[in-house]
Structure formats: structure tokens, C-alpha cells
Amino acid sequence: MKIWTTCHCSRFGVKFFLPVILAVMFVIPYQGQAQEDPEEILKAITKIRATIPDNARTAKSLGTEREGNGVVIDSNGHILTIGYLVIEAETIEVSDPAGNVVKAINVGYDQSSGLGLLKTRTSLNVSPMKLGNSSEINVGDPVLVAGYGGVDAVQGATVILRDEFTGYWEYLLEKAIFTTPPHRNYGGAALIGRSGDLMGIGSLLTPVNVESYGLVPCNMFVPIDLIKPILADLILMGRSSRPPRPWLGVYAEEGHGRVFITRVSSHGPAEKAGLKAGDIVLGVNDQDVKGLADFYRKVWGIGVSGVDVPLKILQGTRIKDIIVRSEDHFSYLRIQKE
């Protein structure tokens, strides 16, 4: 399963094919401290296989058989991954470094960051990977991208961008981490800094539009700092305790500053209100919309889920005022209960 999207970048000041060697990353002292054995650090990376029922909301778009990576982050068996691998999963299997397979349960999902949390039913007997400070990651930094499979699944990369990322599925990250060259097994992969700490979780394979270079293939990582304030919530309640954002159920793209609806979620708020694929969003709450990120921010700025969202829509040749009664996306999903 591959997810592609496009990010635009107007600055580029590093040699993005900087070679990074595993031994150098871990053996050279970092801030005066000796590093852990890299092979021990990599044992925290697991393989995840999830089966999703046919009637799941995400079955059509993400498939019913999903596979990727996860990272053990504590001694209780909690594994952090990218949420689209396991959301609405009926069964989840986790493979440890030796190839042993254990069952896992879906503990939590965070819509805002896109991160998911699992827990194995039995111990994996591996040392968890320490959560780092992704705010310390800067453009030009060498990093490691690691999937399941030990040293053979590790790849050196360079951070080419820390910037806003806007997804077509009502998703926005303020300071996503972009690295190149891209790792093929990016879903749920670990982004590891020179300290050996976890700095991000792999989400996408995406071309970045770089001025004077054109499209550069890279991976987008969700910064690890986003999970820290809500980790206890996910473990306790399965979701963040923050008020949920209003969700419309639209998939949208940006072109020439316009926001085009490409499709709407079945039985979602937008479909109920009469929005259709091909509609153009002109405004939100009597304010003009200037691009996809601006569209999301204006919707989220109205209030929390359940609030009415007034939209000005160009539908065919007619301009319409449509009110969408927003919903909580978490409640819309068919999350399997343990």
C-alpha cells in the first residue's frame, strides 16, 4: 500500500544525497555520550500485519490487508505506528526481530497526527526505543530510516525540509519532517536521530517540488513530539482528550489556489449536505478560501465537532450556500472494540 501526495518547497540548501553510514551514526559520540548498540536499538522495530473487515469505512480506500512497521516504545508492549495501517483493524499480528508472531490489539488512534498505538498480548522481550525531541531535527541533519528487518532494513537519509504538510483527507501537520532518498518500506518506519532516539514515524512516499531541482522523491515523517502530550490519553481512552475538530468527510485537492472536492465519504456530513465530487469550495463562514490549508483552518476555527459549517460552493455553474453539520471522525470510523 502506497500513499502519494505532493508538497511544495521554495528553498533547498543541502546536498540531499548525503551518504550516512550506520556505524558513524551510532559510534561517534553524540553530545558527549556513548551510544547504545545499534543492533539492540533496531530490535524495537516490529512488523505489523492487519486485517480489516470489508464493511470498514477505510476498506475501500486503504484495503483490507495492510502491512508495515511499528516501534516498541515502552516495557508494557505498546507499539507506535502510523494509524492508517491499523485503523478499524479486526486482527493485528506483530512480528518480533526473531520472526516470532504475536497478537496485538488496537489501543488508540489520533486523527490530528495520524498516529496509531498498539499493544501486544504477550511480551516481545525487546528494549523499547526512547522517544526523542523532534523539535531538534533540522534541515541538513543526517538521520536513519529503519523498517523491520534489522541492519539490512536501515537506510541513511538527510532531512531536506521541515515544513507544513497538507493532506487531501482533512489533514494538516505544521512541521512535518521530509527526508531523502526515500525508504521503500516507509509505513510506520522509525526515523532515528544521531542520539539513537525515535524522532518520527513514517507516513508517506511523496515528491517534493524543489525550486531549481524539480520534484524530489522523499518520505514524510510525523514528528514524535506530537504523540507525547496525548500518549497517556491514547493508552487510557483510545483517543486524545482534546475536543475533536469538526470533520466534513471530504477529500480535496488544491489547484491555482482553488479547493476542489474530489470525493466525499459515504454517509458522511458532506454527502448528507449535498456536496459532490467536482464542487469548488469558494468560502467558509463568509470568508474566502485561499488554498487547502486555509480551508481546513477556517473550518476548524469555527468550533468543535458537531458545529454547523457554512460553505460557499461552486457546483457546476451555480454558486450555492450549503451548511454542513460536522461530525467527529473518530465516531464515524468503525473501530473494533476489544
QUIBELNOR-V835181 format. One record per residue. RES is the residue in one letter. PHI is phi in degrees with one decimal (none if undefined). BURIAL is b if it has 9 or more other ideal C-beta (glycine too) atoms within 8 Angstrom, else e. D_CENTER is the distance of its C-alpha to the mean C-alpha in Angstrom with 2 decimals. Layout:
BEGIN
res=RES phi=PHI burial=BURIAL d_center=D_CENTER
res=RES phi=PHI burial=BURIAL d_center=D_CENTER
END
This chain:
BEGIN
res=M phi=none burial=e d_center=13.97
res=K phi=-123.6 burial=e d_center=12.63
res=I phi=-116.2 burial=e d_center=10.52
res=W phi=-114.9 burial=e d_center=12.22
res=T phi=-155.4 burial=e d_center=12.31
res=T phi=-125.0 burial=b d_center=14.40
res=C phi=-119.1 burial=b d_center=14.28
res=H phi=-109.7 burial=e d_center=17.69
res=C phi=-132.3 burial=b d_center=19.12
res=S phi=-103.8 burial=e d_center=22.74
res=R phi=-135.1 burial=e d_center=23.25
res=F phi=-161.3 burial=b d_center=23.28
res=G phi=-125.6 burial=e d_center=25.53
res=V phi=-131.7 burial=b d_center=24.78
res=K phi=-78.8 burial=e d_center=25.69
res=F phi=-79.9 burial=b d_center=22.39
res=F phi=-105.3 burial=e d_center=23.91
res=L phi=-64.4 burial=b d_center=25.02
res=P phi=-71.5 burial=e d_center=25.90
res=V phi=-125.1 burial=b d_center=24.51
res=I phi=-106.2 burial=e d_center=26.40
res=L phi=-54.1 burial=b d_center=25.22
res=A phi=-62.8 burial=e d_center=28.55
res=V phi=-63.9 burial=e d_center=28.51
res=M phi=-61.0 burial=b d_center=25.10
res=F phi=-109.9 burial=b d_center=26.37
res=V phi=-83.6 burial=e d_center=30.14
res=I phi=-64.5 burial=e d_center=30.66
res=P phi=-57.8 burial=e d_center=30.82
res=Y phi=-116.4 burial=b d_center=28.06
res=Q phi=54.7 burial=e d_center=29.53
res=G phi=79.9 burial=e d_center=32.63
res=Q phi=-114.4 burial=e d_center=31.13
res=A phi=-70.3 burial=e d_center=31.45
res=Q phi=-93.5 burial=b d_center=28.39
res=E phi=-73.6 burial=e d_center=27.65
res=D phi=-62.3 burial=e d_center=28.31
res=P phi=-59.5 burial=b d_center=25.34
res=E phi=-67.7 burial=e d_center=25.91
res=E phi=-69.2 burial=e d_center=25.70
res=I phi=-61.5 burial=b d_center=22.38
res=L phi=-71.0 burial=b d_center=20.95
res=K phi=-66.6 burial=b d_center=22.29
res=A phi=-74.4 burial=b d_center=19.47
res=I phi=-90.8 burial=b d_center=17.13
res=T phi=-115.1 burial=b d_center=17.47
res=K phi=-100.2 burial=b d_center=17.17
res=I phi=-121.3 burial=b d_center=15.73
res=R phi=-127.0 burial=b d_center=17.34
res=A phi=-127.3 burial=b d_center=16.86
res=T phi=-112.6 burial=b d_center=19.28
res=I phi=-116.3 burial=b d_center=18.61
res=P phi=-65.4 burial=b d_center=21.72
res=D phi=-61.0 burial=e d_center=22.87
res=N phi=-90.5 burial=e d_center=22.98
res=A phi=-65.4 burial=b d_center=19.36
res=R phi=-61.8 burial=b d_center=17.86
res=T phi=-96.7 burial=b d_center=15.05
res=A phi=-61.0 burial=b d_center=17.62
res=K phi=-70.3 burial=e d_center=18.68
res=S phi=-84.7 burial=e d_center=15.49
res=L phi=-112.0 burial=b d_center=13.59
res=G phi=88.4 burial=e d_center=16.82
res=T phi=-104.2 burial=b d_center=18.58
res=E phi=-124.2 burial=e d_center=18.32
res=R phi=-126.8 burial=b d_center=15.01
res=E phi=-142.8 burial=b d_center=14.92
res=G phi=-172.4 burial=b d_center=12.82
res=N phi=-121.5 burial=b d_center=12.75
res=G phi=-150.2 burial=b d_center=12.58
res=V phi=-128.1 burial=b d_center=14.17
res=V phi=-70.1 burial=b d_center=17.13
res=I phi=-117.4 burial=b d_center=17.09
res=D phi=-154.4 burial=e d_center=20.43
res=S phi=-79.5 burial=e d_center=23.78
res=N phi=-92.0 burial=e d_center=23.27
res=G phi=89.2 burial=b d_center=21.07
res=H phi=-76.9 burial=b d_center=17.69
res=I phi=-123.1 burial=b d_center=14.85
res=L phi=-95.6 burial=b d_center=11.30
res=T phi=-149.5 burial=b d_center=8.72
res=I phi=-86.8 burial=b d_center=5.45
res=G phi=-62.5 burial=b d_center=6.76
res=Y phi=-66.4 burial=b d_center=7.73
res=L phi=-71.7 burial=b d_center=10.04
res=V phi=-125.2 burial=b d_center=12.06
res=I phi=-61.5 burial=b d_center=11.99
res=E phi=66.7 burial=b d_center=15.72
res=A phi=-66.8 burial=b d_center=16.79
res=E phi=-90.9 burial=e d_center=20.56
res=T phi=-135.9 burial=e d_center=20.88
res=I phi=-134.7 burial=b d_center=18.77
res=E phi=-120.2 burial=b d_center=20.35
res=V phi=-121.3 burial=b d_center=19.53
res=S phi=-103.9 burial=b d_center=21.51
res=D phi=-85.3 burial=b d_center=22.72
res=P phi=-58.5 burial=b d_center=23.89
res=A phi=-85.6 burial=e d_center=27.23
res=G phi=92.9 burial=e d_center=25.90
res=N phi=-70.9 burial=e d_center=26.84
res=V phi=-108.4 burial=e d_center=24.89
res=V phi=-127.1 burial=b d_center=24.40
res=K phi=-80.5 burial=b d_center=23.16
res=A phi=-138.2 burial=b d_center=20.26
res=I phi=-119.5 burial=b d_center=19.36
res=N phi=-82.2 burial=b d_center=16.28
res=V phi=-89.9 burial=b d_center=16.62
res=G phi=-161.5 burial=b d_center=13.96
res=Y phi=-145.6 burial=b d_center=10.85
res=D phi=-117.5 burial=b d_center=9.54
res=Q phi=-64.7 burial=b d_center=9.04
res=S phi=-65.6 burial=e d_center=8.81
res=S phi=-88.5 burial=b d_center=5.97
res=G phi=86.6 burial=b d_center=4.17
res=L phi=-90.4 burial=b d_center=5.75
res=G phi=-125.4 burial=b d_center=8.86
res=L phi=-128.7 burial=b d_center=12.28
res=L phi=-116.8 burial=b d_center=15.17
res=K phi=-146.8 burial=b d_center=18.78
res=T phi=-76.0 burial=b d_center=21.30
res=R phi=-76.8 burial=e d_center=24.69
res=T phi=-128.0 burial=e d_center=26.53
res=S phi=-67.7 burial=e d_center=26.12
res=L phi=-92.8 burial=b d_center=24.75
res=N phi=56.0 burial=e d_center=27.04
res=V phi=-128.3 burial=b d_center=24.70
res=S phi=-77.2 burial=e d_center=24.17
res=P phi=-67.2 burial=b d_center=20.79
res=M phi=-86.8 burial=b d_center=18.84
res=K phi=-71.9 burial=e d_center=19.31
res=L phi=-75.6 burial=b d_center=16.59
res=G phi=-90.8 burial=b d_center=17.27
res=N phi=-115.0 burial=e d_center=17.20
res=S phi=-67.3 burial=b d_center=14.52
res=S phi=-65.6 burial=e d_center=16.74
res=E phi=-85.4 burial=e d_center=19.22
res=I phi=-78.6 burial=b d_center=17.31
res=N phi=-125.8 burial=e d_center=19.09
res=V phi=-58.9 burial=b d_center=19.58
res=G phi=97.3 burial=e d_center=21.83
res=D phi=-70.5 burial=b d_center=20.86
res=P phi=-78.5 burial=b d_center=21.05
res=V phi=-140.9 burial=b d_center=18.34
res=L phi=-114.5 burial=b d_center=17.88
res=V phi=-111.8 burial=b d_center=15.14
res=A phi=-126.7 burial=b d_center=16.06
res=G phi=-102.6 burial=b d_center=15.56
res=Y phi=-69.6 burial=b d_center=17.92
res=G phi=131.4 burial=e d_center=21.52
res=G phi=71.1 burial=b d_center=22.81
res=V phi=-59.6 burial=e d_center=24.05
res=D phi=-65.7 burial=e d_center=24.15
res=A phi=-102.5 burial=b d_center=20.37
res=V phi=-102.0 burial=b d_center=19.90
res=Q phi=-137.7 burial=b d_center=19.73
res=G phi=-75.7 burial=b d_center=20.60
res=A phi=-150.9 burial=b d_center=18.72
res=T phi=-127.8 burial=b d_center=19.07
res=V phi=-74.1 burial=b d_center=16.85
res=I phi=-103.8 burial=b d_center=17.85
res=L phi=-163.3 burial=b d_center=16.08
res=R phi=-120.8 burial=b d_center=14.66
res=D phi=-156.8 burial=b d_center=14.18
res=E phi=-63.0 burial=b d_center=12.79
res=F phi=-125.6 burial=b d_center=10.15
res=T phi=-118.1 burial=b d_center=10.94
res=G phi=-100.9 burial=e d_center=9.59
res=Y phi=-72.1 burial=b d_center=12.42
res=W phi=-105.1 burial=e d_center=11.27
res=E phi=60.5 burial=b d_center=12.09
res=Y phi=-137.9 burial=b d_center=8.93
res=L phi=-149.0 burial=b d_center=9.64
res=L phi=-112.9 burial=b d_center=8.78
res=E phi=-75.1 burial=e d_center=12.19
res=K phi=-134.8 burial=e d_center=12.11
res=A phi=-67.1 burial=b d_center=9.27
res=I phi=-109.9 burial=b d_center=10.74
res=F phi=-114.1 burial=b d_center=12.08
res=T phi=-129.4 burial=b d_center=14.32
res=T phi=-148.3 burial=b d_center=17.03
res=P phi=-67.8 burial=b d_center=18.56
res=P phi=-75.1 burial=b d_center=15.61
res=H phi=-93.7 burial=b d_center=15.32
res=R phi=-69.6 burial=e d_center=15.82
res=N phi=-99.9 burial=b d_center=14.26
res=Y phi=-85.2 burial=b d_center=10.81
res=G phi=-62.8 burial=b d_center=8.77
res=G phi=77.6 burial=b d_center=8.48
res=A phi=-66.7 burial=b d_center=10.90
res=A phi=-92.4 burial=b d_center=12.21
res=L phi=-99.2 burial=b d_center=12.72
res=I phi=-114.5 burial=b d_center=16.22
res=G phi=-86.0 burial=b d_center=18.47
res=R phi=-66.0 burial=b d_center=22.23
res=S phi=-78.2 burial=b d_center=22.78
res=G phi=86.2 burial=b d_center=21.17
res=D phi=-91.2 burial=b d_center=18.59
res=L phi=-79.4 burial=b d_center=14.86
res=M phi=-108.4 burial=b d_center=13.23
res=G phi=-171.4 burial=b d_center=9.53
res=I phi=-119.5 burial=b d_center=7.27
res=G phi=-66.1 burial=b d_center=6.92
res=S phi=-124.1 burial=b d_center=4.53
res=L phi=-135.5 burial=b d_center=7.37
res=L phi=-108.3 burial=b d_center=11.12
res=T phi=-143.8 burial=b d_center=12.38
res=P phi=-81.9 burial=b d_center=15.83
res=V phi=-107.7 burial=b d_center=16.43
res=N phi=-81.9 burial=b d_center=19.75
res=V phi=-108.0 burial=b d_center=21.80
res=E phi=-58.6 burial=e d_center=25.22
res=S phi=76.0 burial=e d_center=28.09
res=Y phi=-117.7 burial=e d_center=25.89
res=G phi=87.5 burial=e d_center=24.28
res=L phi=-80.2 burial=e d_center=21.02
res=V phi=-113.6 burial=b d_center=19.59
res=P phi=-70.9 burial=b d_center=17.15
res=C phi=-156.7 burial=b d_center=14.30
res=N phi=-104.6 burial=b d_center=10.92
res=M phi=-107.3 burial=b d_center=8.07
res=F phi=-115.2 burial=b d_center=6.84
res=V phi=-81.5 burial=b d_center=5.31
res=P phi=-59.7 burial=b d_center=8.96
res=I phi=-67.7 burial=b d_center=10.56
res=D phi=-60.6 burial=e d_center=12.81
res=L phi=-70.7 burial=b d_center=10.59
res=I phi=-86.6 burial=b d_center=11.23
res=K phi=-59.1 burial=e d_center=14.91
res=P phi=-68.6 burial=e d_center=16.42
res=I phi=-117.2 burial=b d_center=15.15
res=L phi=-59.1 burial=b d_center=15.37
res=A phi=-63.2 burial=e d_center=18.93
res=D phi=-62.8 burial=b d_center=18.15
res=L phi=-62.0 burial=b d_center=15.72
res=I phi=-66.1 burial=b d_center=18.46
res=L phi=-82.8 burial=e d_center=21.21
res=M phi=-118.9 burial=e d_center=20.10
res=G phi=87.6 burial=e d_center=16.90
res=R phi=-161.0 burial=b d_center=15.19
res=S phi=-70.4 burial=e d_center=15.50
res=S phi=-82.5 burial=e d_center=19.10
res=R phi=-67.6 burial=e d_center=18.33
res=P phi=-57.3 burial=e d_center=19.71
res=P phi=-68.5 burial=b d_center=17.29
res=R phi=-71.2 burial=b d_center=16.80
res=P phi=-67.3 burial=b d_center=18.81
res=W phi=-115.2 burial=b d_center=17.13
res=L phi=-99.2 burial=b d_center=19.10
res=G phi=79.9 burial=b d_center=17.77
res=V phi=-120.7 burial=b d_center=17.77
res=Y phi=-115.4 burial=b d_center=16.07
res=A phi=-136.5 burial=b d_center=17.23
res=E phi=-131.0 burial=b d_center=17.79
res=E phi=-108.7 burial=b d_center=19.59
res=G phi=-150.0 burial=e d_center=22.87
res=H phi=55.7 burial=e d_center=25.61
res=G phi=81.2 burial=e d_center=24.23
res=R phi=-95.8 burial=e d_center=24.34
res=V phi=-109.1 burial=b d_center=21.73
res=F phi=-106.7 burial=b d_center=22.33
res=I phi=-80.3 burial=b d_center=21.36
res=T phi=-91.6 burial=e d_center=20.62
res=R phi=-166.3 burial=e d_center=20.58
res=V phi=-125.0 burial=b d_center=20.52
res=S phi=-68.7 burial=b d_center=19.39
res=S phi=-60.6 burial=e d_center=22.41
res=H phi=62.7 burial=e d_center=24.29
res=G phi=-86.0 burial=b d_center=21.76
res=P phi=-58.6 burial=b d_center=23.06
res=A phi=-64.5 burial=b d_center=23.23
res=E phi=-62.7 burial=b d_center=25.10
res=K phi=-62.5 burial=b d_center=27.46
res=A phi=-85.5 burial=b d_center=28.23
res=G phi=102.6 burial=e d_center=29.12
res=L phi=-72.0 burial=b d_center=26.36
res=K phi=-137.5 burial=e d_center=26.23
res=A phi=-60.3 burial=e d_center=24.58
res=G phi=101.3 burial=e d_center=26.24
res=D phi=-66.2 burial=b d_center=26.61
res=I phi=-115.3 burial=b d_center=26.09
res=V phi=-85.0 burial=b d_center=24.97
res=L phi=-96.0 burial=b d_center=27.62
res=G phi=-160.1 burial=b d_center=27.22
res=V phi=-131.4 burial=b d_center=25.89
res=N phi=54.7 burial=e d_center=28.51
res=D phi=66.4 burial=e d_center=31.12
res=Q phi=-119.8 burial=e d_center=28.99
res=D phi=-62.5 burial=e d_center=28.27
res=V phi=-100.1 burial=b d_center=24.71
res=K phi=-121.4 burial=e d_center=23.95
res=G phi=99.1 burial=b d_center=20.77
res=L phi=-67.7 burial=b d_center=17.44
res=A phi=-62.5 burial=b d_center=16.15
res=D phi=-64.3 burial=b d_center=19.65
res=F phi=-58.9 burial=b d_center=19.61
res=Y phi=-62.0 burial=b d_center=16.65
res=R phi=-62.6 burial=b d_center=18.20
res=K phi=-68.3 burial=b d_center=21.56
res=V phi=-65.5 burial=b d_center=20.51
res=W phi=-66.7 burial=e d_center=18.80
res=G phi=-74.5 burial=e d_center=21.83
res=I phi=-73.7 burial=b d_center=24.23
res=G phi=163.4 burial=e d_center=23.46
res=V phi=-101.1 burial=e d_center=21.57
res=S phi=-55.6 burial=b d_center=20.95
res=G phi=102.7 burial=b d_center=24.29
res=V phi=-74.1 burial=b d_center=25.53
res=D phi=-76.5 burial=e d_center=27.15
res=V phi=-114.2 burial=b d_center=25.48
res=P phi=-77.7 burial=b d_center=28.21
res=L phi=-120.2 burial=b d_center=27.23
res=K phi=-106.2 burial=b d_center=29.52
res=I phi=-121.7 burial=b d_center=28.93
res=L phi=-95.7 burial=b d_center=30.71
res=Q phi=-116.7 burial=b d_center=31.35
res=G phi=69.8 burial=e d_center=33.53
res=T phi=-107.4 burial=e d_center=36.27
res=R phi=-111.9 burial=e d_center=36.14
res=I phi=-93.0 burial=e d_center=34.38
res=K phi=-124.4 burial=e d_center=33.51
res=D phi=-99.2 burial=e d_center=32.57
res=I phi=-124.2 burial=b d_center=30.28
res=I phi=-104.0 burial=b d_center=29.19
res=V phi=-104.6 burial=b d_center=26.04
res=R phi=-80.9 burial=b d_center=25.99
res=S phi=-66.8 burial=b d_center=22.37
res=E phi=-133.1 burial=b d_center=20.94
res=D phi=-91.2 burial=b d_center=18.50
res=H phi=-61.6 burial=b d_center=15.63
res=F phi=-59.3 burial=b d_center=15.45
res=S phi=-71.8 burial=e d_center=19.14
res=Y phi=-69.4 burial=b d_center=18.87
res=L phi=-67.9 burial=b d_center=16.83
res=R phi=-96.3 burial=e d_center=19.21
res=I phi=-70.6 burial=b d_center=17.97
res=Q phi=-73.8 burial=b d_center=20.34
res=K phi=-88.6 burial=e d_center=22.53
res=E phi=-78.7 burial=e d_center=23.76
END
